[in-house]
Amino acid sequence: MNDKSKIVDQKIAILRKSFAKKLPERLDKIHHHWAALQIDWQVDVFNELHREVHSLAGTSLTYGFVQPGTIARELEKVIQHLTRSRPDAEQSQEIVRLLSTLQQAVEQTEEVNEC
């Protein structure tokens, strides 16, 4: 491995670690948007939820966080099917299940990065 490759690998490692540290905060935003939608369904909040989930899915996978990225992608698919309208009970349960699974994946990622 040449010096340029080492430098690139080091920079990617730094970015990956920075991203991992921000995962809980990003997940909190998603939870916040979902909770807000349960109280008052607003299209702009729905759009923000979708944007946050989409971004988390793509960025997680880009940085090699496969489990959170895959779960977020699954969540994004469920959210996309809502077409900006309030979910029915089954859809809500699926979203809550995926949010819980995503929370667990993020916590596991935190544990791995602390080692």
Buried (B, 14 or more C-beta within 10 A) or exposed (E): EEEEEEEEEEEEEEEBEEBBEEBEEBBEBBBBBBEBBEEEBEEEBBEBBBEBBBBBBBBBBEBEBEBBBBBBBBBBEBBEEBEEEEBEEEBBEBBEEBBEBBBEBBBEBEEEBEE
